[in-house]
Amino acid sequence: MAGNTSIDIRIPPALLPADGRFGCGPSKVRPEALAALSRATEIGTSHRADPVRSLVRRLRSGLTELFGLPAGWEVALGNGGSVVFWDVASFGLIERRSQHLSFGEFSARFAATVAAAPHLEEPEVIEAPPGALPVAKGAPGLDAYALTQNETSTGVMAPLARPAGADGDALVLVDATSAAGGIPFDPSEVDAYYFAPQKCFASDGGLWVALLSPAALTRIEAIKASGRWVPGSLDLADALEQSRRNQTVNTPAVATLFLFVHQLEWLLAGGGMHFAAARCRASSGHLYGWAHQSTFAHPFVANPEERSTVVGTVDFDPAVDASAVCAALRANGIVDTEPYRKLGRNQMRVGMYPAVDPADVEALTACVDYVVSALG
């Protein structure tokens, strides 16, 4: 069926979702947040002045509440997103040698970043093919374990736990970019939980946030005291100190901060992580249930326990051209259902973050059925 992307298919309006944005990053931003942004007086003012510092204060306290952080934890933030935080962690959290679980594009890229760092030893990398999940293995001499809670490229969701047999002072570093705010976690099992706001927090990219345990804070101080050279823009100790003052080292994107706080406070008002996770489970439960019942689709991730509740990947049978389906959906205002570009599979990928209404996911699957039937 390849090549049918030019077929003109008009989906009946009654089938269409109220909002057709299903991107896996950047995610749908709620219209209410955009309306509030248009009235925001913080935009166009100094990031060192009280109005913007108040946003940072609300962000840090709100995240502490949302995730139930224990006493002694701190929230740090800086510019650049999760990709930049890989460099930040390479300088400020890994002492000598780390272990990385690699099971998709983003988990593999952090491992490659650390491997290229001249001041660190070659990391240990445990790999699994896309759609599967590797398991961390504690070993002497490793001072950091790099986990990924949700692999955005494949839709694999991982449990978070300290590896058995790890050294007592080893840190667990978690890339939670597409999980934070949608998938719960136990802070006792991790030390640095970092993410960017363009997914569950329905904002733009360009910021990183790190939730840091007392052990992580001790590591940051020790590395700083060791005299290791760190580029100023990647200095985690400096970012932490500025965060304590409710500001960032360099000028942040204030609109991103505003949208981040607006979504965070919407989640808290709705019931916090219970509310957020329930919305994601409702959406993903429908998507995977539909795929199981479908005559042409099935979930890409084989193990049901490893299927993400925030990023759903569904394979299509060879007789159905997923690119044609996604193109027809896009022509009808249903956007960003294409698979991750480097995965190269005949599939669709659906963002099911808290801002996405589960009813719209139900409408999406009805529209897919309609398009596949129309394509013949």
Rosetta blueprint (number, residue, H / E / L):
1 M L
2 A L
3 G L
4 N H
5 T H
6 S H
7 I L
8 D L
9 I L
10 R L
11 I L
12 P L
13 P H
14 A H
15 L H
16 L L
17 P L
18 A L
19 D L
20 G L
21 R E
22 F L
23 G L
24 C L
25 G L
26 P L
27 S L
28 K L
29 V L
30 R L
31 P H
32 E H
33 A H
34 L H
35 A H
36 A H
37 L H
38 S H
39 R L
40 A L
41 T L
42 E L
43 I L
44 G L
45 T L
46 S L
47 H L
48 R L
49 A L
50 D H
51 P H
52 V H
53 R H
54 S H
55 L H
56 V H
57 R H
58 R H
59 L H
60 R H
61 S H
62 G H
63 L H
64 T H
65 E H
66 L H
67 F H
68 G L
69 L L
70 P L
71 A L
72 G L
73 W L
74 E E
75 V E
76 A E
77 L E
78 G E
79 N E
80 G L
81 G H
82 S H
83 V H
84 V H
85 F H
86 W H
87 D H
88 V H
89 A H
90 S H
91 F H
92 G H
93 L L
94 I L
95 E L
96 R L
97 R L
98 S E
99 Q E
100 H E
101 L E
102 S E
103 F L
104 G L
105 E H
106 F H
107 S H
108 A H
109 R H
110 F H
111 A H
112 A H
113 T H
114 V H
115 A H
116 A L
117 A L
118 P L
119 H L
120 L L
121 E L
122 E L
123 P L
124 E E
125 V E
126 I E
127 E E
128 A L
129 P L
130 P L
131 G L
132 A L
133 L L
134 P L
135 V L
136 A L
137 K L
138 G L
139 A L
140 P L
141 G L
142 L L
143 D L
144 A E
145 Y E
146 A E
147 L E
148 T E
149 Q L
150 N E
151 E E
152 T L
153 S L
154 T L
155 G L
156 V E
157 M E
158 A L
159 P L
160 L L
161 A L
162 R L
163 P L
164 A L
165 G L
166 A L
167 D L
168 G L
169 D L
170 A L
171 L E
172 V E
173 L E
174 V E
175 D E
176 A L
177 T L
178 S L
179 A L
180 A L
181 G L
182 G L
183 I L
184 P L
185 F L
186 D L
187 P H
188 S H
189 E H
190 V L
191 D L
192 A E
193 Y E
194 Y E
195 F E
196 A L
197 P L
198 Q L
199 K L
200 C L
201 F L
202 A L
203 S L
204 D L
205 G L
206 G L
207 L E
208 W E
209 V E
210 A E
211 L E
212 L E
213 S L
214 P H
215 A H
216 A H
217 L H
218 T H
219 R H
220 I H
221 E H
222 A H
223 I H
224 K H
225 A H
226 S L
227 G L
228 R L
229 W L
230 V L
231 P L
232 G H
233 S H
234 L H
235 D L
236 L H
237 A H
238 D H
239 A H
240 L H
241 E H
242 Q H
243 S H
244 R H
245 R L
246 N L
247 Q L
248 T L
249 V L
250 N L
251 T L
252 P L
253 A L
254 V H
255 A H
256 T H
257 L H
258 F H
259 L H
260 F H
261 V H
262 H H
263 Q H
264 L H
265 E H
266 W H
267 L H
268 L H
269 A H
270 G H
271 G L
272 G L
273 M H
274 H H
275 F H
276 A H
277 A H
278 A H
279 R H
280 C H
281 R H
282 A H
283 S H
284 S H
285 G H
286 H H
287 L H
288 Y H
289 G H
290 W H
291 A H
292 H H
293 Q H
294 S L
295 T L
296 F L
297 A E
298 H E
299 P E
300 F L
301 V L
302 A L
303 N L
304 P H
305 E H
306 E H
307 R E
308 S L
309 T L
310 V L
311 V E
312 G E
313 T E
314 V E
315 D E
316 F E
317 D L
318 P L
319 A L
320 V L
321 D L
322 A H
323 S H
324 A H
325 V H
326 C H
327 A H
328 A H
329 L H
330 R H
331 A H
332 N L
333 G L
334 I L
335 V E
336 D L
337 T L
338 E L
339 P L
340 Y L
341 R L
342 K L
343 L L
344 G L
345 R L
346 N L
347 Q E
348 M E
349 R E
350 V E
351 G E
352 M L
353 Y L
354 P L
355 A L
356 V L
357 D L
358 P H
359 A H
360 D H
361 V H
362 E H
363 A H
364 L H
365 T H
366 A H
367 C H
368 V H
369 D H
370 Y H
371 V H
372 V H
373 S H
374 A H
375 L H
376 G L
